[in-house]
Structure formats: C-alpha cells, structure tokens
Amino acid sequence: MVTAKTLAKEGIPPLLFEKNKTFGQKACGEMVTEEFFGLNLYQFLEKEEVILRKSEKMVINFAGRDYFFDLKNSSLGFKKVVQLDKRAFEEELAEEAKEFGAKIFLGKEMKKLERKKDSILIDDEIEAKLVIGADGFHSVCRKFVGQKIKSYGFAISGYGKSEREYPTFFFDPEISKEGCGWVFPRQGGEANVGFGGLEAEKVKSSLEKFLSKFGLKIENEKGAFLPTQLPFRLSFDNLILVGEAGALTDPFWGAGIASAIFSGYLAGKMAKEAIEKNDFSAKFLRKYEKEVKEKIYLKSFRNLLLQKIFSFLLPHKKTVNLLLKILSRL
C-alpha cells in the first residue's frame, strides 16, 4: 500500500491487486516502532486516529516476572513504539493512493505470472513493465522468480481485555521453548493478544496455555505464517520483492510492519526512477535491493542470532532472569 501511495504521489498511478475484499485481514500484532531505518512513521500518515496508543516503555515477562524497559535509554534499539489500528491504517493509505490516481482492486488475487520479452504478463490479461511483489508469505511473485522461504514460524492474534499499561512480550519455557506471547494495549481496556512460534504446528496449543496461565480470552482469531530467516534476493528483471514476500520480517520479534513500509517506500522510489530511465533490468533495479539490505540485513542477522541464542537459553531460568535483569537496567 505504501508503494502505491508513493508512486501515485509521484504522478505514476499504479494498479494494485488486494486478494481480500477488505483491508487488515491478516494476523498481526499491529505494533511498530515510531522510527525505523531512517524513516518516521508519521510521514506516511495523514490522520493520527489510526494510532491507538504510544509508549516509551515496554515489558518482557519471563516465567511470570515482569522486566520493564525504558525505551528512550534501553538496549533494545528503538525509542518509542506505536499501536496501530492496522485496518484503518491500510484503508487510509489506500484512500490517499486513490486520490492521486491509483486503481485498487479488492478481492482480486494475482494467480499467474508469465515472462514476456521485456515485460511480465499477469493472469493472461495485464502486461506490466514492472511488477512489485508485496504479496506476503505465500507470494506468487517470489515463487515466479524461484526464491524459497526455508525458515518460518506461525502466529495467531486476536483481541481481548487487559489491564496492562505497556506492551508486553511473554516468554515461558513451560508454555513454549520456541515462541512467545504478547499483550499490546489498544484503547478502552482492549488489547491485541497473540502468540507466535517457530514450530507452527504447536502455536495453537501454546496460545491456549498462554491464555489460560494469564487469565486472558480473545476473539476474532487470525493466523499467519511469517518468514524467520535472512532476506534473499529482491531484484529481478521487471520485478522486485518487498516486505514478507522478500523475507524482510524481523526473525526475533516477528515484526513486519516497519520493514514493509520501508521497503515499500523504496520500491516506489525505485519504480519511478526505472520508469523515467525506461530500464527495468535486474541490474538497474539492484539499487533498490542494495539500499534495503544496507539498512535491514545487519539487523536481521543480529536478531536471527539472538533468536537462536534465546531459544537455547530459554530453559535455563536463572540465566535468563539474570540477563533480563541486567538488560532492563542498561
């Protein structure tokens, strides 16, 4: 959606296919850092109503014990987090893109790509000089260019009631050794509640244990797979990948909104340049890939390493408690 808005504002209205009939249908924690990779969330917002809550503090609960992190001074790498109404956020981006001429087709799923000499044929009906694949974990675009997601997890989210004041991640080896739960406060005592893990087949049962242990109930459950690996190749002849389609999800936190916005924005800028130069070759589009990976790759590598270390340490309660105690004071 960010790509569509970026292009449309540059005077190049794109065609956008959204497979769902309404926005915000995917499972999501809806939390994002206020600043990411040199961009600010507010440059993509016209209405702050889509922001439900802001917080400069975050909590990590390990085996029932809360550790508070002051984000302004913490070692977590971000200063403030924002809880979005993601559906409203996507609807706003879509409306703004349409105002600048973008054509958006809801309930239209892209199913087939075919390479032509200097273009790509979409579903035997639309020929495009450039396709921007923002089609998520099950990306048709990614499969078309032969890229595979080799490591992935699964998450389930919903809405429930909670008295927690700050966004909280829950780690507990008695619930899961390969995942975590979360409670992210929204408004009026409501919270986004969910559980995600590396062992997809165990996430549902882990969610039930998590909800039971902390006395939580949720409604409107949604599930989604998410990549948990380093990003792969993103630029090809006539096609670039953004967000989850390019495995740009954070491998530790499972967060994908920031990297989707960032890569979508750069994809829009790259598309404009490609159109102006009439060059849609992989060599020319590699500028986009280089810029994305310069910002994201090192963080992804660090957090992938953190994921593996934390999974190894999780059963060792004394060690993890000591580590969190130290980190929360830094």
C-alpha positions in Angstrom: 0.0 0.0 0.0 2.9 2.3 0.8 4.3 1.6 -2.7 1.0 2.5 -4.3 0.8 5.8 -2.4 4.4 6.7 -3.1 4.1 6.1 -6.8 0.7 7.8 -7.1 2.0 10.9 -5.4 4.9 11.0 -7.9 2.4 11.1 -10.7 2.6 7.5 -11.7 -0.7 5.9 -10.6 -0.2 2.1 -10.3 -2.6 -0.9 -10.4 -2.9 -2.6 -7.1 -4.4 -6.1 -6.5 -5.6 -7.0 -3.0 -6.7 -10.6 -2.6 -9.0 -9.8 0.3 -12.2 -7.8 0.0 -11.3 -5.6 2.9 -8.1 -4.5 4.4 -6.4 -5.6 7.7 -7.4 -9.3 7.4 -4.0 -10.8 8.3 -3.0 -11.8 11.8 -0.8 -9.0 13.2 0.3 -7.6 16.5 -0.2 -4.1 14.9 2.7 -2.6 16.8 5.5 -0.7 15.1 8.4 1.5 16.1 7.9 5.2 15.6 11.1 5.5 13.6 12.7 2.8 11.5 15.7 2.7 9.2 15.9 6.4 9.0 12.1 6.9 8.2 9.4 8.3 10.5 6.0 6.6 10.7 4.2 10.0 10.6 5.4 10.8 7.1 3.0 8.1 5.9 0.0 9.3 8.0 -2.5 12.0 7.4 -4.8 11.0 10.2 -3.4 10.2 13.6 -6.7 8.5 14.5 -5.2 5.3 13.2 -2.7 5.4 16.2 -4.4 3.9 19.2 -1.6 4.2 21.7 2.1 5.3 22.1 4.6 4.0 24.6 8.1 4.8 25.6 8.2 1.7 27.9 8.0 -2.0 27.1 7.8 -5.1 29.3 9.3 -8.5 28.9 7.6 -11.1 31.1 9.7 -14.1 31.7 8.1 -17.1 33.5 5.7 -14.7 35.3 8.2 -12.0 36.2 8.0 -8.5 34.6 11.1 -6.7 33.4 10.5 -3.0 32.5 12.5 -1.3 29.7 12.6 2.4 29.3 12.9 2.6 25.6 14.4 6.1 25.5 17.5 4.6 27.2 17.2 0.9 26.6 19.5 -1.5 24.8 16.5 -2.8 22.6 17.3 -0.5 19.7 14.2 1.6 19.5 12.9 4.7 21.4 9.1 4.5 21.1 6.5 2.1 19.9 3.1 2.8 18.4 0.0 0.6 18.5 -1.9 0.9 15.2 -5.4 0.1 14.0 -3.8 -1.6 11.1 -7.0 -2.0 9.1 -7.7 1.8 9.4 -4.0 2.5 8.5 -4.2 0.4 5.3 -7.6 2.0 4.4 -6.1 5.4 4.8 -3.1 4.6 2.6 -5.5 3.2 0.0 -7.7 6.3 0.0 -4.7 8.6 -0.3 -3.3 6.5 -3.2 -6.7 6.6 -5.0 -6.9 10.3 -4.6 -3.7 10.5 -6.6 -5.0 8.2 -9.3 -4.1 4.7 -8.1 -6.5 1.9 -9.2 -7.1 -0.6 -6.4 -8.9 -3.9 -7.0 -10.2 -5.5 -3.8 -10.9 -9.2 -3.9 -8.5 -9.6 -6.8 -5.9 -12.3 -6.3 -2.9 -12.4 -8.6 -2.5 -16.1 -9.6 -0.2 -16.4 -12.5 2.8 -14.6 -14.0 4.4 -15.3 -17.3 7.6 -13.7 -18.6 7.5 -12.0 -22.0 10.4 -10.4 -23.8 10.5 -7.1 -21.9 7.6 -7.4 -19.5 5.6 -9.7 -17.3 2.0 -10.9 -18.2 -0.3 -11.1 -15.2 -3.1 -13.6 -15.2 -3.1 -13.6 -19.1 -4.7 -10.2 -19.1 -2.3 -7.4 -18.0 1.2 -6.8 -19.3 3.5 -4.9 -17.0 6.9 -3.4 -17.4 7.4 -3.7 -13.6 5.7 -5.9 -11.0 6.2 -5.1 -7.3 5.6 -8.2 -5.3 4.1 -7.2 -1.9 2.0 -10.4 -1.8 3.2 -11.7 1.6 4.3 -15.1 2.8 2.6 -17.1 0.0 3.9 -14.7 -2.6 3.2 -15.7 -6.2 5.9 -13.2 -7.3 8.6 -14.8 -5.1 7.7 -18.3 -6.5 7.8 -16.9 -10.0 11.5 -15.8 -9.6 12.5 -19.1 -7.8 13.1 -17.8 -4.3 12.1 -20.0 -1.4 11.3 -19.4 2.3 13.3 -22.1 4.1 12.7 -21.0 7.7 9.3 -19.8 9.0 7.1 -19.5 12.0 3.4 -19.1 12.7 1.4 -16.6 14.7 -2.2 -16.2 15.9 -3.6 -12.9 17.0 -6.9 -11.6 18.3 -8.5 -9.0 20.6 -9.2 -9.3 24.3 -9.3 -7.4 27.5 -6.3 -6.5 29.6 -5.3 -4.1 32.3 -1.7 -3.9 31.3 -0.4 -0.4 30.7 2.6 -1.2 28.5 3.1 -3.5 25.5 4.4 -6.9 26.9 6.1 -9.9 25.5 5.8 -13.2 27.4 8.4 -15.9 27.3 7.9 -19.1 29.4 9.6 -22.4 28.7 6.7 -24.2 30.3 4.5 -22.8 27.6 6.9 -22.9 24.6 10.6 -23.2 24.1 10.3 -21.8 20.6 7.9 -18.9 20.8 6.4 -16.1 22.9 3.0 -14.5 23.6 2.1 -10.8 23.6 -0.3 -8.3 25.0 -0.3 -4.9 23.3 -2.7 -2.4 24.9 -5.0 -0.5 22.5 -7.8 1.7 23.9 -10.5 1.3 26.5 -9.0 -1.7 28.1 -8.8 -3.6 24.8 -5.5 -5.3 23.7 -4.1 -7.1 20.8 -3.2 -10.5 22.2 -1.5 -13.3 20.5 1.2 -16.0 20.3 3.9 -16.8 17.7 6.5 -19.5 17.5 8.9 -21.3 15.2 7.1 -24.7 15.5 4.0 -23.8 13.5 2.1 -26.9 14.5 2.4 -26.2 18.2 1.4 -22.5 18.2 -2.3 -23.1 18.7 -1.8 -25.3 21.8 0.9 -22.8 23.1 -1.6 -20.0 22.7 -4.2 -21.8 24.7 -1.7 -22.5 27.5 -0.6 -18.8 27.4 -4.2 -17.5 27.6 -5.0 -19.9 30.5 -1.9 -19.1 32.5 -2.5 -15.3 32.4 -6.3 -15.4 32.5 -6.9 -14.0 29.0 -9.6 -14.5 26.4 -9.5 -13.4 22.8 -11.9 -13.1 19.9 -11.5 -12.7 16.1 -8.5 -15.1 16.0 -6.5 -15.0 12.8 -3.4 -16.9 11.9 -0.5 -16.3 9.6 2.9 -17.8 8.6 5.9 -15.5 8.7 9.5 -15.8 7.5 12.2 -16.2 10.2 15.3 -16.0 8.1 17.7 -13.6 6.4 16.4 -11.7 3.4 17.2 -13.2 0.0 17.5 -11.7 -3.5 15.0 -8.9 -4.0 15.5 -7.6 -7.6 15.0 -9.3 -10.9 14.2 -8.3 -14.5 10.9 -6.5 -14.4 10.2 -7.4 -10.8 11.1 -6.5 -7.2 10.0 -8.0 -3.9 9.0 -6.1 -0.7 8.0 -6.9 2.8 7.3 -10.5 3.7 7.5 -11.5 0.1 11.2 -10.7 0.3 11.6 -12.4 3.8 12.1 -8.9 5.4 10.3 -9.8 8.6 12.3 -9.5 11.9 13.4 -13.0 12.8 13.3 -12.4 16.5 10.4 -10.1 17.2 8.4 -11.4 14.2 7.6 -7.7 13.3 6.9 -6.9 9.7 5.2 -3.6 9.5 8.3 -1.4 9.7 10.2 -3.3 7.0 7.2 -3.5 4.8 6.7 0.3 5.0 10.4 0.9 4.4 10.9 -1.5 1.5 7.6 -0.4 0.0 8.6 3.2 0.1 12.0 2.5 -1.5 10.3 0.3 -4.1 8.0 3.2 -5.1 11.0 5.5 -5.5 12.9 2.8 -7.5 9.9 2.2 -9.7 9.7 6.0 -10.5 13.4 6.0 -11.5 13.1 2.9 -13.6 10.1 4.4 -15.5 12.0 7.6 -16.1 15.1 5.7 -17.4 12.9 3.1 -19.1 15.2 0.5 -17.6 13.6 -2.5 -15.8 16.6 -4.8 -15.8 17.7 -6.6 -12.7 21.0 -4.8 -12.9 19.3 -1.4 -12.7 16.8 -2.5 -10.0 19.6 -3.8 -7.8 19.9 -0.3 -6.5 16.7 -0.9 -4.6 18.0 -4.2 -3.2 21.3 -2.7 -2.1 19.6 0.2 -0.3 17.1 -2.1 1.5 19.8 -4.6 2.6 22.2 -1.9 3.8 19.6 -0.9 6.4 17.9 -4.2 7.2 20.4 -7.1 6.7 22.7 -6.4 9.6 19.7 -6.0 12.0 18.2 -9.2 10.6 21.5 -11.1 11.1 21.8 -9.8 14.7 18.2 -10.7 15.5 18.4 -14.2 13.9 21.5 -14.8 16.1 19.5 -13.5 19.1 16.6 -15.8 18.2 18.9 -18.9 18.3 20.7 -17.8 21.5 17.5 -17.0 23.3 15.9 -20.3 22.2 19.0 -22.1 23.6 18.9 -20.2 26.9 15.1 -20.2 27.5 15.0 -23.4 29.6 17.7 -22.0 31.9 15.5 -19.8 34.0 18.2 -18.4 36.4 20.4 -17.4 33.5 17.6 -15.7 31.6 16.3 -13.9 34.7 19.8 -12.5 35.3 20.3 -11.5 31.7 16.9 -9.6 31.6 17.6 -8.0 35.0 20.9 -6.6 33.6 19.4 -5.5 30.2 16.5 -3.8 31.8 18.9 -1.6 33.8 21.1 -0.6 30.9 
